Amino acid sequence: MAVYTKTMTEGNEFRCIIRFTVPLLLGNLFQQFYNIVDSIIVGQYLGKGALEAVGSTGSITYLFYSLCIGLSLGAGIMIAQNFGAGNEKEVKRYIANSAYVTAAFGIVLTVLSVILTPSLLRLLQTSETIFDDAVGYMRIACSGTLAVAAYNWINAVMRSLGNSKIPLIFLVVASVLNVGLDLLFVMVFDMGVQGAALATIMAQAISALGCIIFAFVKFPQFRMSREDASFNIKAARNCILKGMPIAAQNAFISVSMIYLQRTANTFGDTVIATYTATMRVEQLIQQPFMSLSAALSTFVGQNLGAGHLERCIRGYKRSMITMAVFAVTMLGVFMLFSGNIVGFFVSDADVIEIGDTALKLSSCFYLFLGTIHTTRGLLNGAGDVGYAMLNGFVEVIGRIGFATVLSMIPAIGCWAVWLTSGLTWFITGAMSLIRYKDGRWKNHGIRPRKA
């Protein structure tokens, strides 16, 4: 009988992390793949205006999605630490109660996001020429918030149990389906940007449903007694207490990205389209950082739960070296090929010219971006979620502050949009290292079960 869970408390730390990272990376790349497909189909088939409409909604939809993701990560912390400690009963209790919490928040956020769509786009000062398309796209995208919440919840649970391969399988199937639905809805049924949004949320929902069904059939942790599955106020509260600071961090980052989007909007349609294209590239580049961070979070959660502090430290240091190699490699790639990369998304010559310089500028700060993700993985896995909120707050201050000041300097102009992100990564990365060095994260793990 196949075993679908895996402990990361034994063996070589680097191999444990990398083996866990690879499926996560492939899954994240496939997820970005159908985001990129959306951009290519919308940009090349519907035109620059449609791409602007899609791009103008990205920071807001991410705000609602990120709240769900934060709650899922909070549940994953508790499950990973109890799994590492061998507390099987607690693992089942946290799986059940995190599902209740995620479903409740997912429903509330779905309703709120759909209702507030026009008001939020007005707040962003979205151009009237793309406003109707932006509203149509965002309302459909936000109607799938519950599906996003469900997928991220089951993904977090499987990761905390040491399995990063099963979500990948379902995500690959969903990605292929998404491409087909994109082509069908946009190019055959002529549904415009709404068709692209509908294709994405349908693919996400199918992936989530497939993962959940598989987990109930194959994972012993999902076979629960009535007592295990009953609502437990303490478990639900712990999931919220661990998840809400991470959700708040994501919300803060989203708010800062919304402000940056608003800053980009003030420079006209060409800069908006360029920012949309470069954001798609940046999201792709962040996937190795995010995957390594998620793997390290599970690794640290399980090992801190088992009382293996030194393994946590060694795993973090080796992850930092891996991150640095990738960041430097990407710097070289963008110095040589950034214009060609932007050309995959749009054919407009002005957008490609601006995007070429913008990507070169951003890539100079990738080492700091990787530091943020890697250190965040360690701190989240340890349960040091108080820092998560502080981290998000610093990103808000950085993006709003730098964007406000730099955009007012004529010599900088539209480059303030990309320079703001780089400088924010720098100060946030430095603060992450300070938090790691002070060592308070070591005291957040649960007590391991005694033999």
N, C-alpha and C positions, 0 to 999 in steps of 0.2 A: 504493500500500500504506500502510495506516494506521501511524502511529508512536505507540507507547504509552509511550515514555519522554520525559522533558523535563528539560533542564538549567535550573537556576535561577541560573546564574552570569552572566546577562546581563539587561538591561532594568531597568525601574523596580522597586526593591526592594519597595515597598508593594504594587504590583499583583501581583508574583510571589507574595507571601505570602498576600494576600487570595484570589486565584484558587485557590490551593492549599487554603486554609482552608475555603472554602465547601463543597466536596464532603465534606471531613472532618466538618464540622459537621452537614451533612445526614445523613451516615452515623451519627454519634454520636447524633443526635436520634432516628433510627429505632431504633437499638439501645436507647436509653432508652424509646422508645415501647413496645416490647414488654415492657420491664420494668414500665412503668406499667400496661400492659394486664393483666399478671399481678396487680398490686396491686389494680386496680379490680375485676377478675373475682373474685379471692380475697376482697377486702374486702366487696364488695357482694353476692356470691352465696353465699360460704361463711361470712362473718361476721367479726367483730373477732378472735375467737380464732385463726382461720386466718391472718389478716393478721399477728398477733403471731408465729405459728409461722414464717412466711416471713421476717419482719423479724429474728427472733432469730438466723437463720443467715447473714445477709448479710455481716457482717464476717468470718466464718470462710471462707466460700466465696471471698470476695474475696482472702483471704490466699493461697490456692492459685492462683487465677487471676492474681494480680499477680506471682507468681514467674515464670510463663510470659511475661507481658507484658514484664517487665524483661529477660529473655533476648532476646526479640524486638527490643527497642529497642537492645540492645547490638549485635546483628547489623546493624541498620539504620544505626548510626553508621559501622561499617566499610564497608558497601556504599555509603552516600551519599558519604563522603569519597573513596573510590576511583573512584566514578562521576564526581564533580566533577573529579578529577584526570585522568580519561581512562584509568584502568588497567582496561581491559575484562577482561583475564585474571583479575585479582584479584577483580573483581566476581563473576564466575562461581564462583570458588573459594569466596568467602564465602557466596554463596547456597547452594551445595551443603552446605557444612560447618555452616552455621547450621541447616539443615534437620535434619541428624543430631543436633545438640545439642538442638534444640527437641523432637524426637521422643522422645529418651531421657529428658529431664526431664519431658515431658508424661506419659509412661507411669508413671514413678516417682511423680509427684505424684498421679495418678489413683488408684493403688492405695493410697497412704498416706492420702489424704483420705477415701476410702470406709471404710477400716478404722477410722480414728480419730474418725469422726463422733460416736458417743455420748459418748466421753471428752471431746471438745472442748466439746460442749454442756453436759456436767456442769460443766466448768470455768467456763463462762459463767454457771452457776447459773440455767439455763433453767427456767422454771416447769414443774412436773409436769403442769399442765393442758394444756400445749401441747407437751410433750416428744416424744411419739410422732409427732405431725405434723411437728415440726421435724426429727427424725431421718429420717423418710421423705422430706421435701423435700430436705434437704441431701445425702443419699446419692445421690439421682438427679442433683441438680445437680452434685455433685463427680464423678460418673461421666462427665460430659462435659468434664472438664478437658483431656483430650487434644484435643478439638475446639476448645476455646477457645485452646489453645496453637497449633494449626495455623492458625486464623483470624488470630490476632495476628501470627504469623510471616509469612504471605503478605501481610498488610496492611502490615507494616513494610518488607518487601522492595519492594513496589510503591511505597510512599511514598518510599523512599530513591532510587528510580529516577525520581522526579518525577511519579508517577501517583497521584492521589487519587480519580479518578472511577470506575475499574473496581470497586474494593471497594464503592463506594456502590451500584452497580447490583445486585450480588448481595445486598447487605444489605437493600435495599428488598424484593426478592423474598422473602428469608427472613423479614422482618418481617411481611409480609402472611400468609405461611404460618404464622408463629407465632401470630398472632391467631386464624386458623382452627383451629389445633390446640388452642389454649387453650379455645376455645368447645366443641370436640368432646370433649376429654378431661375437662374440668371439668363442663360443663353437660349433655352428652349421655351420656357414659360414667360420669359421677359418680365420677371418680377422685380427687377432692379436691385437696389441695395437691401431691400427687405428680404429678397430671396437668399442673399448671402448670409444674412443674420439667421434666417430660419434653418438653413443647412447646418450651420455651426451648432445651434442649440439642440437640433435633432441628433446630431452625431454625439454630442456630449451626453445626452440623456440615454442613448443606447449603450454607450460605454459604461455609464454608472450602473444601469440596470443589469448588464451582463456581469460586472464585477460582484455586485451584491448577491446575485443568485448563485454564482460560483462559490462565494465565501460561505454561504449557508450550507451548501452541499459538501464542500471539501474541507473546511477548516473546523477542527474540533472545538475551537474557542467560540464558535457561533452556535454550537449545539448546547442550548441552555435549559436549565430547569425554570419553572415559573418564578422561583425565588431569584435566580440570576437575572432574569429579564424584567423583574419588577422595578418600578421607578424608585430610585434611592436618592434622597435629597442631598446626602453628603457627596456621592459620586457626581451627581449633576452639578453641584456647586463647585467641586474641584475642577471639573471640565471647564466651567465658565471662568473660574478664577485663573486658570492657566491659559485659557484661550482668549479671553477678552483683552489682556494687555497686548498679545500678538495681533489680534484683530484691530486694536487701537493703533498699533504701530503701522499696520497696513493702511488703515484709514488716514492716518497722518501723512503717510507717503503719497497716498492717492490725492489728498487735498493739495499737497505741494505740486503734484503732477498736473492737477487741474489748473492751478495758478500758472504753471509753466506753459500749459496749452493756451491759456488765455493770453499770455505774453506773446506766444507765437502768432496767435490770431491777429494781433495788432500790426503785424508786419505784412499782411496781405496774403492773397491766395497762394502765391508761389512758395512762400515760406511755410504756409500751412501744409501744403502738399509735400514739401521737403521734410518737414518735421515728422509727418506721418510715415514717410518711407524710411527715414533714419531710425525712428522708433521701432519699426518692424525689424530692422537689422539689429538694433540694440537688444531687443527681446530675444533674438536668436543667439546672440553672443552671450547673454546672461545665462543661458540654459546649462552649460557646464558648471558655472559657479553655483547655480541654484541646485543642481543635481548633487554636486559634491556636498553642499550645505545640508541637504535633506539626508544624505547617507550618513554624514557625520553626526547629525542630530539623533538618528536612530542608534548609531554606534555608542554615542555618549549616554543616551538614555538607558540602554540596556546595561552598559558597563557600570554606570554610576549606581543603578539599581542593584547590581550584583556586588558593589563595593570595590570595583577595580579602577581606582582613580588614576593610577599611573598609565593604564591603557588609554584612558581618555586623553591624557596630555600627549602621549606619543602619537595617537591618531590625529590629533589636531595639528601637531607640528608637521607631520608628513603630508597632511592635506594642504597646508599652507605652501609647502614647496611645490606640490602638484599645481595648485592654483597659479603660482607665480610663473611657472613655465608656460602655461597656457596664455596668460595675460601678455607676456612678452612676445609670444608667437603671433598673437592677434594684432599687436601693435605693428609688427612687420608686414602682415598681410594687408592691413588697411592703408599703410603708407604707400603700398604699391598698387592696390586694386580697388580703392574705395569708390571711384567713379563708375567702374564696371558693375560693382555690387548694387549701387543705387539704380543703375540702368535696368536691373531685373524688374524693378517695381513700376517705373514710369519711363515714358519715352520723351518727355518734355526736356529740352536741352537746358533750360534755366534751372530746373529742379535738379538735374544731374550735376550741374556745375556747383551749385551751392552745397548739395549733399556730399560731394567729393571732399570739400574742405571741412564740412561739419563732422564727417566720420573720422577724418584724420585728427581733428581736435579732440573728439571724445576718446579715441583709442589711447591717447596719452595718459588717461586716468583709469584705465582698466585694472591696473594693479590695486588701486584703492577700492574699486568696486568689488574685486574678488576678495579682498580682505574683509569687507563688510559681510559678504555672504558666508564665508568660511567661519569667521568668528561668531556670527549669528547662529550658525548651525550648532556650534559647541554650546553656546549659552542657552539656546532653546532646548536642546537635548537635556541639559542639566536642570532645566526648570527655572532658570533665572529670568523669568518673564518680566520682572519689573524693569529690567534694562530695555526690553523690547519697546515699551512705551516711550522711554527716554530717547531711544534711538530714533523712533519715528518723529518725535518732537524736534530733534536736531535737524532732521531732513526737511521738515516744514520751514523752520527758521532759515536754514541754508538756502533752499530754493526760492522762497519768497523774498528773502533779503537780497541775495545775489541777483535775482531776476529784476527786482525793482531798481537796484542801483545800476547794474550794468546796461540795462536797456535804455537808460537815460543818457548814456555816454555816446555821443554821435560817432566817435571813432570805432566803437564796438558794434553798434547797430544790431542786426539780427543774430550776430554770432553770440550775443548774450544768452540765447536759448540753450545752446550746447555748452557754452562755457559755464553756465550756472550748474548744470548737472555734474560736470567734472569737479568743480570746486566743492560742491556738496558731498560728493563721494570722498573727497580728500579729508574733510573735517570729520565726517561720520566714520570713515575707516580708522582714523587716528583715535577717536573716542572708543571704538570697539576694542582696539588693542589695549587701551588703558583699563577697560573693564576686565579684560582677560587677565591682565597682570595683577589686579588687586585681589584676585582669588576668591571673591565671595561666592562665585558660582559653585564652588566645591561643596557648599553646605546646603544645596537645594535638593539633593537626591533623597528618595525615600530610604528607610532602613531596610537592608536586605533581609530576607527570611533566614532565620537560623536553621542550620541543618538538624 
